[in-house]
């Protein structure tokens, strides 16, 4: 079922993911890493169909289980997914701590200079930009660009997107010129 998620075939994915969840619970019991993964993927499908309350509950359940059964990389995945859901439902004050924790998990798992870390930095920078903390956002985007360039190259789409975000931040940070006022 999770293979259908990138194709936005959420309703089909939901049916298959619920079946997989039932099978994994029957074989492994409720408290197993495969069950946590099923909850996460099912939450992605539900979010894709706009069923945000149900998705949030499953993301939180997957997070709780992954904190016990799986490593930081799975916890980070759950945190990023939950943060994006909360952002999409305008609960933005809850997003920043989740992103900071997810980035810390990715740093612990992959090191300070990994593309996953850079992606998290870009997400956090967007939150900071939206809350008028643009200088802090700028430093995060600069760090993300350095990581992306090192890991992915200067022409990678993520590098280019981060550069565009930096350009926009610099535009916002620039003082108005006299010719712009009139």
Secondary structure, 3 states (H helix, E strand, C coil): CHHHHHHCCHHHHHHHHHHHHHHHHHHHCCCCHHHHHHHHHHHHHHHHCCCHHHHHHHHHHHHHHHHHHCCHHHHHHHHHHHHHHHHHCCCHHHHHHHHHHHHHHHHHHHCCCCHHHHHHHHHHHHHHHHCCCHHHHHHHHHHHHHHHHHHHCCCCHHHHHHHHHHHHHHHHHCCCCHHHHC
